[in-house]
């Protein structure tokens, strides 16, 4: 998911959440929860990728600091 897709997913999620609070419709709630999961999964994936990159950078720096 790129930045634009993430933005659109968050926007759609918030619209569904607001619609649910206006209507209290269970179908709308399920759609809002599905969109929220999509956003949460992307955030978790992004954090995990950043942790891996940070660890790799630390390992590289450690290798070169011994030279």
HELIX and SHEET records of a PDB file:
HELIX    1   1 UNK A    3  UNK A   23  1                                  21    
HELIX    2   2 UNK A   26  UNK A   65  1                                  40    
END                                                                             
